[in-house]
């Protein structure tokens, strides 16, 4: 059932805050299980509750719904049917595993304690979905004591469970650089060439994070969008760069942003352009509760799954916003496809569907254990 659900989601990927069909598929997959649907502050996404009525903690389980703006190149029989959109990070698998965990827990509801709340979050790839939920009052709706989230890792061996207490994933700043100049004919050099300025900025952006690392993992700043021009013989008046800065510690972020401001000033002065710097979004680092992380790894080992400590990861995840309100653990499940490790956020991304069932069992078992203890021992 989980493979079929994953493939149905994969074939119809939806970008952040547009996950209408995906939300409908989730509702259909959970229908008839006795769950109560709670109000969701965002137009897409959904929240379901299993309240046993017996004393115990409230466990929140979180999965992300959205896809990426990529054209799929996998050749899979269930590949994306939506031009320019693709599940290239495994969110389709995350949804399937959480649905599976909910079904497992509902199947033995008479044996459970506490409350079990299943959160299907929109717009993680935009790094804004969790914040929109929080701003809409989701923390009071969830009333959670502990949070669990799982992310597939297609670059790790299938079935391997990895988790790290403390800082587990980087913080992210979204950076927008709007470059303006006079424009002109491409036949001669001009002062204020926005294309040259954009090229200089794009080449230098990685240097603002250079030298910063956390437990051996380097910080990073890289452009993901560069836009300029419409004709080969026209020097455009405007160019735009969108980039992301990944840091782990506040001091690293402060230094990198200071370097960024100096870089912008330097390039503007050298090229004669005007550069407007905006930082519309910041997402804090993912910080896992040590006791909850230990409990997750212990449950995984008890299920016969291989476990390992994880290094801090340079990618970011806005589950961090939720973890700031509800302590918990966002862990990783190895899912390398049979042909070898796959790279996330690429047009040929895929993962091993064989991990979906054990991933669902781990979520359910970990949640059951966490609901039963009034406080997780240190």
C-alpha positions in Angstrom: 0.0 0.0 0.0 2.8 2.4 0.9 4.6 1.9 -2.4 1.4 2.6 -4.3 0.7 5.8 -2.3 4.3 6.9 -2.9 4.0 6.4 -6.6 0.7 8.2 -6.8 2.2 11.2 -5.1 5.4 11.0 -7.2 3.5 11.0 -10.5 1.6 14.2 -9.5 4.2 16.4 -7.7 3.0 19.7 -6.3 5.2 22.7 -5.3 5.0 24.4 -1.9 1.7 25.7 -0.7 0.1 24.0 -3.8 -0.2 20.5 -2.5 -3.9 20.2 -3.0 -4.0 16.7 -4.6 -1.4 15.4 -2.3 -3.4 16.5 0.7 -6.4 14.9 -0.7 -4.5 11.6 -1.2 -3.4 11.7 2.4 -7.0 12.2 3.6 -8.1 9.3 1.5 -5.4 7.0 2.8 -6.3 7.7 6.4 -10.1 7.6 6.0 -12.0 5.1 8.1 -9.2 4.7 10.7 -11.0 6.6 13.5 -8.7 9.6 13.3 -10.0 13.0 14.0 -8.8 15.7 11.6 -7.7 18.9 13.4 -7.8 22.3 11.8 -4.8 23.1 9.7 -3.7 26.8 9.6 -2.5 26.5 6.0 -4.6 26.0 2.8 -2.7 22.8 2.1 -1.5 20.2 4.5 -3.4 18.3 7.2 -3.3 17.3 10.8 -4.9 14.1 12.3 -5.2 13.0 15.9 -5.5 9.6 17.6 -6.4 10.3 21.2 -6.3 7.1 23.3 -7.9 8.8 26.4 -5.2 7.1 28.5 -2.4 9.0 30.3 0.7 9.4 28.3 2.6 12.0 26.3 1.5 13.7 23.1 3.7 12.6 20.2 3.7 14.7 17.0 4.8 12.9 13.8 5.8 15.3 10.9 6.2 14.7 7.2 6.6 17.2 4.4 4.5 17.2 1.3 6.0 19.4 -1.4 8.1 18.7 -4.5 10.8 20.7 -6.3 10.7 22.8 -9.5 12.8 20.2 -11.6 12.1 18.4 -14.8 12.3 14.7 -14.0 14.8 12.6 -16.0 14.5 9.2 -14.3 12.6 7.2 -16.9 10.6 5.6 -14.1 7.2 4.2 -15.0 5.6 6.4 -12.4 7.7 9.5 -13.2 6.2 12.9 -12.9 3.4 13.9 -15.2 3.7 17.5 -14.2 6.1 19.6 -16.4 8.7 21.3 -14.3 7.9 19.6 -11.0 9.4 16.5 -9.4 9.8 14.8 -6.1 13.6 15.0 -6.0 14.2 14.7 -2.3 12.0 11.9 -1.1 9.1 13.8 0.4 6.7 11.4 -1.4 8.4 8.6 0.7 8.1 10.7 3.9 4.3 11.0 3.4 4.0 7.3 2.7 5.9 6.3 5.8 3.8 8.6 8.0 0.6 7.3 6.6 1.9 3.8 7.2 2.8 4.7 10.8 -0.6 6.2 11.4 -2.3 3.0 10.1 -0.1 0.8 12.3 -0.9 2.8 15.4 -4.6 2.9 14.6 -4.6 -0.8 14.2 -3.6 -1.2 17.8 -5.2 1.8 19.3 -6.6 -0.1 22.2 -3.0 -0.9 23.4 -1.7 2.7 23.1 -1.4 5.5 25.6 -1.3 9.3 25.2 -2.1 11.3 22.0 -0.6 10.7 18.6 -0.8 13.6 16.2 0.2 13.3 12.5 1.2 16.5 10.8 1.5 16.7 7.0 3.4 19.9 6.4 3.4 22.0 3.2 6.2 23.9 1.6 9.3 22.6 3.3 11.4 23.2 0.1 10.4 26.8 0.4 11.7 26.8 4.0 8.4 28.6 4.9 5.8 25.9 5.5 6.6 25.4 9.2 6.7 29.1 9.9 3.3 29.6 8.2 1.8 26.8 10.4 3.4 28.3 13.5 2.2 31.8 12.7 -1.3 30.3 12.2 -1.3 28.8 15.7 -0.3 25.2 15.0 1.6 24.8 18.3 -1.6 25.2 20.3 -3.4 22.9 17.9 -0.7 20.2 18.2 -0.3 20.4 21.9 2.8 18.2 21.5 5.2 17.0 24.1 7.7 15.4 21.7 8.2 15.5 17.9 9.4 12.8 15.5 10.5 13.4 11.9 12.3 11.2 9.4 14.1 12.1 6.2 15.2 9.5 3.6 18.9 9.5 2.7 19.4 8.1 -0.8 23.1 8.4 -0.4 23.2 6.0 2.6 22.8 2.2 2.8 19.1 1.1 2.7 17.6 0.7 6.2 20.5 2.4 8.1 19.1 4.7 10.8 21.2 7.8 11.5 20.6 10.4 14.1 22.5 13.1 15.9 21.8 14.8 19.2 22.2 18.6 19.3 22.8 20.5 16.1 22.0 18.0 13.3 21.4 20.3 10.2 22.5 23.8 9.3 20.6 27.0 9.5 19.7 28.7 6.2 19.5 32.3 5.1 17.8 32.9 1.7 19.6 35.7 -0.1 18.2 37.9 -2.9 20.5 40.2 -4.9 18.8 42.6 -7.3 21.3 44.2 -9.7 20.4 47.4 -11.7 22.4 49.2 -14.4 21.8 51.5 -17.4 21.7 48.7 -20.1 22.8 49.3 -23.6 24.1 47.8 -26.9 26.3 44.7 -26.5 28.8 46.0 -29.1 30.8 47.9 -26.6 31.7 47.9 -22.9 29.7 50.1 -20.6 29.9 51.1 -17.0 27.2 49.3 -15.1 27.2 45.9 -16.8 24.7 43.9 -14.7 25.8 40.6 -16.3 29.4 41.1 -15.4 28.3 42.1 -11.9 26.1 39.0 -11.5 29.0 36.8 -12.7 31.4 38.4 -10.2 28.9 38.0 -7.3 28.1 34.4 -8.2 31.7 33.4 -8.4 32.5 35.1 -5.0 29.5 34.0 -3.0 31.1 30.8 -1.7 33.9 32.9 -0.2 31.7 34.4 2.4 31.4 31.1 4.2 35.0 30.0 3.6 36.9 28.9 6.7 33.8 28.2 8.8 32.9 24.6 9.8 31.2 22.6 12.5 32.5 19.2 13.5 34.4 19.1 10.3 31.4 20.0 8.1 32.0 23.2 6.1 29.5 26.1 6.0 28.4 27.0 2.4 26.9 29.7 0.3 26.0 29.0 -3.3 23.7 30.6 -5.9 20.8 28.6 -7.1 19.2 31.2 -9.4 20.9 33.6 -11.8 18.7 35.5 -14.2 19.6 38.3 -16.7 19.1 39.3 -20.3 16.7 38.5 -23.2 18.8 39.0 -26.3 22.4 38.4 -27.4 22.9 42.0 -28.6 21.4 43.7 -25.6 23.1 44.4 -22.3 20.2 44.2 -19.8 19.3 46.7 -17.2 18.5 44.2 -14.5 19.9 40.9 -13.2 18.9 38.8 -10.2 20.7 36.2 -8.0 19.1 34.0 -5.4 21.4 32.1 -3.1 21.4 30.3 0.2 23.8 30.6 3.1 24.2 27.5 5.4 25.8 28.0 8.8 25.7 26.1 12.1 26.5 28.6 14.8 25.3 32.2 15.3 28.9 33.6 15.1 29.4 31.9 11.8 26.3 33.4 10.4 27.1 36.9 11.7 30.6 36.8 10.1 29.3 35.4 6.8 26.6 38.1 6.6 29.2 40.8 7.3 31.3 39.4 4.5 28.3 39.4 2.2 27.7 43.1 2.8 31.3 43.8 2.0 31.2 41.7 -1.1 28.1 43.5 -2.4 29.6 46.9 -1.8 32.9 45.9 -3.5 31.2 44.5 -6.6 28.9 47.5 -6.9 31.9 49.8 -6.7 34.0 47.9 -9.3 31.3 47.5 -11.9 29.2 50.7 -11.4 25.9 48.9 -10.8 23.4 49.3 -8.0 22.9 46.1 -5.9 20.0 45.7 -3.5 20.5 43.0 -0.9 17.5 41.3 0.7 17.3 38.4 3.1 13.6 37.4 3.1 13.9 34.2 5.1 16.0 32.6 7.8 15.5 29.1 9.2 17.4 28.1 12.3 19.5 25.0 12.6 17.8 21.6 13.4 18.6 20.9 17.0 17.6 17.4 18.3 16.8 16.6 21.9 19.5 14.2 23.1 17.2 11.9 25.1 14.7 11.6 22.3 17.5 10.9 19.8 18.8 8.1 22.1 15.3 6.6 22.4 14.8 6.6 18.6 18.2 4.8 18.0 17.4 2.3 20.8 14.0 1.5 19.3 15.6 1.1 15.8 18.2 -1.3 17.2 15.4 -3.2 19.0 13.7 -3.7 15.6 16.9 -5.2 14.2 17.8 -2.1 12.1 21.4 -0.9 11.8 22.1 2.4 13.5 24.8 5.0 13.4 25.5 8.5 14.7 25.2 11.1 12.0 27.6 14.0 11.4 25.9 17.4 11.2 24.5 17.9 7.7 25.0 21.0 5.5 21.4 20.9 4.1 18.7 22.6 6.2 15.1 21.7 7.1 12.4 23.9 8.5 11.4 21.1 10.9 13.8 23.2 13.0 11.0 25.8 13.5 8.7 23.1 15.0 11.6 21.6 17.1 12.0 25.1 18.7 8.6 24.6 20.2 8.3 20.9 20.6 11.5 19.0 21.5 12.2 15.9 19.5 14.3 14.1 16.9 14.6 14.5 13.2 16.5 11.4 12.0 17.5 9.9 8.7 16.8 6.5 7.1 19.2 5.2 4.5 17.5 4.5 1.1 20.1 4.1 -1.5 18.5 2.6 -4.7 19.7 -0.7 -6.0 21.9 0.9 -8.6 23.9 2.8 -6.0 23.7 6.0 -4.0 21.6 8.9 -5.4 22.0 12.6 -5.1 19.1 14.6 -3.7 17.8 17.6 -5.6 18.8 16.2 -9.0 16.6 15.4 -12.0 17.5 11.6 -11.8 16.9 11.2 -8.1 15.2 8.0 -6.8 15.3 5.9 -3.6 14.7 2.3 -2.6 11.1 1.8 -1.9 11.9 -1.3 0.3 12.6 1.1 3.2 9.1 2.5 3.4 7.6 -0.3 5.5 10.5 -0.5 8.0 10.5 3.3 8.2 6.8 3.3 9.0 7.3 0.6 11.7 10.1 2.6 13.2 8.1 5.8 13.4 5.2 3.9 15.0 7.3 2.0 17.5 9.3 5.1 18.5 6.2 7.1 19.0 4.6 4.3 21.1 7.7 4.2 23.3 7.9 8.0 23.7 4.3 8.3 24.6 4.7 5.8 27.5 7.4 7.6 29.4 6.7 10.8 31.4 10.2 12.0 30.7 12.9 10.4 28.5 15.9 9.5 30.7 19.2 11.4 30.1 
